[in-house]
Amino acid sequence: MRVLLQLRPSPDVVAAVADPAVSTAASDVTDALPGVVLDPSFAPVVAPRPVPAAGGGDPLSLNQPLAFSFADDEASVLVRGEISDDEVSTRITLLPALRREVVGVFADPAIQPGVTCGGTPPVGDWHDVERLLGVADLAAEGLDGSGVALAILDSGVNRAHVARHLGREVIVDVGRSWKPQGVSGRAGEFPVDHGTMCAFDALIAAPRASIVDVPVLLSRRQGGSALDGLLSDAVAAFAHLRTVLEAQPAASRSLVISNSWGSFSPEWDFPAGHPGNYSDNPAHPFNIVVSSLERAGADVLFAAGNCGRDCPDGRCAYPERPITGANSHSAVLSVGGVDTRGERVGYSSQGPGRLFARKPDLCAYTHFSGSRAFGDDEPDSGTSAACPVTAGLVAAVRTLWPASRLSPAQLRTLLRRTADDRSDVGFDDDYGYGVVDPSGVLASLRRRAVRVP
């Protein structure tokens, strides 16, 4: 079983891992751990220590404001390894007892793209989505994504394909893109697949955004497919994106991260309640990393998943509450799906979420003819499409409203408050707070601009 090991080495080792100018390996962090085969291909990653932002409280509560310490004497380091399946329980119990530097052993589940059940034709096309998103009105307000970093964490982007089908130039920021160890290819030049669809859909509302290509789903593992990765790859990707965010001037900082993937089965995880669990555990290192990056100013969006009761994806193995892990995190925008008529698509996962009950946050458009990444007659579908559609809207807003002016939490609240309510008054498990309403967002931003000097 693949696992993430959280270690607390000496402060000088933490400092070396945190320094982008220093190359470190698992062997620099720890020597042999009993029963664990360390993965030398995975570069160690610093994990912050969560602390209450203001006196008292539970530092792992998702409902409480947190601060995150990267101090050398407080942060920890994550490495990847493998434990024999028949020794998992024993090793997880023994390791922290045998070795003082072992803080915890956590699940490193497979992550896969949110493809959907097929067989139904597209409902409308991307020009309908463009109209529903009010892209002309956004552009008239100067909100086109110019200068905004828009990270697509997926299977890689093919810039030429996206540009050809959008009919305009596409910007891929090669310098700020990243790929897991062992993945070949260049940013913007990966084969046409799921990530290309996501990039196309994000650029509908933010045509001038700079795509940061992060192909986490192309990492290879024994027995894995070409379109899945491990959660540890996402941990490393988020660590890279933190450097991207912090390199920006504080006054104009903006980074939008679109994640159309998730963990579908409890078989890939430790049981709920186990300290190494991911799906239900706010203390899992990835869930803490997500919190810390959002607090630093990044907008993090996740697809709600395609495990809706009407038409679930065949991989869905959670009998209930299928919005799991970071897809249900309180610090992210979890996005369900509706078609261009505003009707919820049957595969869109319903709440409540596992980490935070009120998920999804809202719904956006999917199942339309757009990128043609899977063929001329195949729709851009699943909450995999709805998530980047919303990420594009967020990137458009960030053109003139950086995190210093409107925090990620404030923008999520604005999107939820202005959403077009489609069911029960307020939140419901099918639509969240409703369908995204760009006209309401613009009106709210205009009012806020009048109030803010």
N, C-alpha and C positions, 0 to 999 in steps of 0.2 A: 504494500500500500504506500502510495506517495504521501508525504507529510511535509508540512512547514514546521521547522523547529525555531522557537523563539529563544534566543540566548542573550545573556547579559555578560559580555566579556569586559575586559578592563576598559576604562575611558579612552585610552590612547587607541585601542582597536576600534571602538565606536567612531572616534574622530577620523581614523583612516578610511573606514567604510563610507562615511558621510562625505569625504572629500572627493569631488568628481575628478580631480587630477591624479588620484591614487587608484591603481588597479588592485583589487583584493579578490581573494578566493575563499571558499569555505574553509580550506585548510589554514588560512590566516586567522580565522575566527575561533576555531576549535580543533582539537586533535580528534582521534577516533572516539566515537561515541558507541557504547556497547549495543550491538544489534542493529545499528543504523549504517546504511551505505549512503554517504553524502554525495550529492550531485555536483561534480566539479564544473559543470557547464552553467550553473546558476550563480550569478554574481550576488554576493550578500547585499541585503537591503536594510537600511535603518528604519526602525519602527518607532514612532514617538510614544511618549508616555502620556495618556490622557489624565488631566487633572481638572477639578471643578474650576470654572472661570471665576467664581466668587464664593469663597468660604463654604465648606461643608458639602454634603450631598454625596451621591454615588457617582464616581468618575466614569462609570460605564453606562449610565442612563442615557438613552437616546433622546429623552425629553428635557434634558438639562443642558444649558450652555456649557461648553467645555473649552479648555485651553489645551494645547499640546506642546509638550516639552521635547525638544531635540537635543537638550544638553547632554554632553558626553557621559556624565555620571547618572543620567536618568533614562536615556533612550536604550533600546535593545536592538538586536540584529537578527534578521531572519535568514535562514539558509534552508535549502531543500534537500530532502533525503528520501530514503525508501526503507520500510520495515517489512519484514516477512509477514504475510497475511496471518499466519498461524501464531504469530507472536505479538500482534498489535496490542492487545489488552495488557499483556505483561510489560512490554517495553514502555508504553505510555505511563504506566504506574511507576516503573522503576527509574526511568531516566531522570526525572527531577530529584528523586531521592539520592541517586548515585552521583549526580553531577550538579554542583551548586549553580553553575552558569546556565543550566536549562530552566527557563521560565515556564515553557509550555510546549506541547506538541499538538498541532492543529491539522484538521483536514485540508487537503489540497485537491479538491474535487475537479473533475473535468468540467470545462465550460464549453458550451456549444451555441451556435447561432440560433436565433429564434425563427427558424423556417416554419411554415404553416401547412395545415392540411389544404390540399389543392382541389382542383376540379371545378371551380367556379370562375367565370370570366371576370375581367376587371370591371369595376364600377367607376366610370369616368376616367379621365386622364390627368396628367400632372398639371395641365393648364387649369383644370377645375380646382386643383389644390392651390395653385398660384392665386386664383381668384378668391377662394375661401380664406386664404391667409392674408388677403389684402396687400399683396406684395407691392402693387403700384402705390398704395397709400404709405406703406413703410418707406419706400424709396423716396417719395415726396418729402418725408420727414428726415431724410438723410440716413435712414436705417437700412443699410444694405450689407452689413458685415465687414466693411472695409477695416483692415487692421486687426480683426478679431481672429485669434487662434481657435480653430474648430477641430478638435481631435476626434478621429473616427477609430475607435478600438474595435477591430473586427478582423477580416480576412485579407486586408490590403485593398488599395484603391488603384483603379486603372484610369488615369487622368484622361487619356485620349478618348476612351469610350464615353466618359461622362461629358467631356467637352462636345463630342460629336452629337450626342443626343440632347444636350441642353442648348446647343447652338451658340455657345459663347466660351470665352476663355475660362479655364479653371486654374486656380492657384494652389499648388501643393508646396508646402514649406518643407523642402527636403532636409534642411539643416536642423529643424526641430523635430523631425519625425524620428521614430525609433522602432526597432524590431527585436524580438527575443533572440538569444544566442542560437545559432544554427539555422536560422531562417535566411534563405537566399533571396535575392531580388532587391530592387531599388524602390524607394518611396515613389508612389504614383505610377509604377510600372508593373504592378502585380496582375495576375490573370483576372479576367472579369468574373466576379462572383459576388457573394453576399456584401462584402465591404464596398464594392463599387456601387451597388444599389443604395447603400446607406449614405455614401457621399453625395450621390445624385439627389436624393431626397432632402438632405440637409441644405443643399445649395439652392433649392427652390425659393426659400425665403431670404437667404443670405448669399447672394451670388458672388459677392466680393470677399467673402471670408477666406482665410488661408487654411487649407486642409492640412492638419498634422496627421500623417498616416502611421498608424500603430497596429500592425497585423498580429495581435496576440493570438488569434485563432489559427495561425499557420505554424505554431510551434509543434514539433513532432514528439511523440512519446510512444513507447512500445505498446502496440495494440490499439493505438488511436487512429482516428481518421485524419484526412487532410484538412478538415474543418472543425477541429476542436483543439483546445489548449488546456492548460492547467491554471488554477486560480493564482498560483505563484507567479505566472507570467504577467497576470494583471497587477499583482503587487509591484513587480519590477517596473511595469509600464507607468503606474501611478507615481512611483518614486521619480522616474524620469520627468513626468509631467509637472511635478513639483518644481524641478529646476527650471522648466520652461516658464512657469508662472512667476517664480521669484526673480527671474532675470528681467522681467518687465518693470518699467517704472511704476511705483506704487499708485500714482495718481491715475494711471490709465490701464491698470491691470485687468485683463479679461482672458478667460480660458473656458471654453465650453467643451464638455467631454460627453460624447454619445456612445452608449454601450447597448448594443442590440444582441445580448447574449445572457446566459444564465445557467444555473445548475438545475437539472430537471428531475433528478432521482435521489431519494434518501440513501440508495445503495452506494452512492458516490461520497457519502458523508458519514461522520460519526453520528450516533443517535442524538436526538434532541435531549438536552440536559447534560450530555457529555461535555467536559471542558474543552475538548478539541473540536466540537461541532461548529459548522459554518452557518447553516441555514437559519438557525434560531438564536445565534450567539453574538451579541454586540461586542464581546471581548475578542472575537476572532481578529487576527491582525489586519486582514483586508478591510473589515468593517471599521476598524480604527483608522486605517490609512485613508479611507474614503472621507470620514469625518474631518480629519486634519486638513485634507486638501480643500474641502468645501469651506472650512473655516479660514483658510488662507486666501480665498477669493475665487475659487473655481466653481462653475455651474456643472453639476454632475447629473446626467440623465440616464435612466435605465429603462429598457423595455419591460413592461409588466409581465410579458410572457404569453405563450399561446396555449394555455391550459384551460381555456374557458369551457364551461360545462356543456355547451351546445356542440362544440366541435374541437375537442382537445387534440393537440399534437400527439402522435403515437408514442413519443418518449415520456410523456407526462406520467410520473409515478407517485406523486404526492396525492393521497386520496382526498385531501382538503387543503385549503390555504396554500396554493401553489406559488404565490409570490414570495420568494425566499431570499435570504441573505441580503446582499447589497441592493438587489432589486426592490426590497421593501424597506430600505433604510430611511429614517426620517430626514436625513440631510440630502437626499436625492429627489429628483422629480421622476416619479414612476409613471409611465405612459401606457395607457390602454389604446384600443383602436376602434374607430368608426369608419364607415365608408363615406364617400363624398355626398351621400344623401343624409348624413348625420346619424345613421343607424349603427348601433354597436355590432361589430362582426362577432360571429359565434365563437371564434377561437380566442378572443381577448380574455386574458386571465382576470378573474374576479377576486375581490378582497374577501376577508381581511388579510393583510400581509402578516408575515411571521415576525419580523423585527418590530414593525410599527403597524398597527391595525389599519389605519386609514390609507390604504393603498388599493388601487392606483390613485394617483393625485388627480389626474384628468385624462381625457382621451383626445387623440388627434387622428388625422386622416391616413388611411391605408387602403390596400386592395385596389389600387388604381394603375392604369397603364403609364409607365414612367421610364425607368432606366433601361428596360429590356435586357437586364443583366442575365435573365434566365430564358430568353427567347422573346420574339416579337409579340407573341400572344399571351405571355405570362405577366401577371400583375406584380407590382411592388407590393408585397403583402406582409401580413403578420404585424405584431407590435414592433417587429424589426424595422418596418417602414415608418410607423407612427412616431417612434422615438426620435430618429433623425429629423423628421419633419418638424417636430417641436424644438429640437436642438437648433435648427436653422432659424426659427423664430427668436429663440433666446439669443443667438449670435447676432441677429439683426438689431435687437434691442441694445446689445452691448456696444454697438458702434459708437453711440454717444452716451451710454449709461454704463461706465465701467463699474467694477465691484466697489471702488471707493465712493461712488455716488449712489449705488443701489446694490446692497449686499446680495449674495445668492439667496439667503433666507427671505429677504424682502421681495426679490423677484419671484420666488416660488409662491409667496403669499399673494402677490399681485395676480399671477396667472390663475391661481385657484379662485380668488375672489371675483375675477372677471369672467370666469368660464361660464359657458351657456349651460345652465342646469337642465338635464334631460329626464330626470326621474324624481325621486324623493327630493323634497326641499333640503338643500345642503348636500352633504356627502352621502353617497350610496356605494355599495360594493361593485356595481356594474360599471358606472361611469366616473367614479371618484366625485370630484366637484363639478363635472360637466365636460363639455367639449370646448377646447381652446378657442378663445374669441379675440382675435387680433385687434378688432375695432375697439373693444373694451380696454385692451392693454394700452393702445395709443391714447385713448381718452384719459386713462389714469395717469399715464406719463405726462401728458400736457398739464394736468392739474398739479402733479408733483413738481414740474418745472417752474410753475408759477410760485409755489411755496418755497422752493429751495433757491437761495441766492446764488 
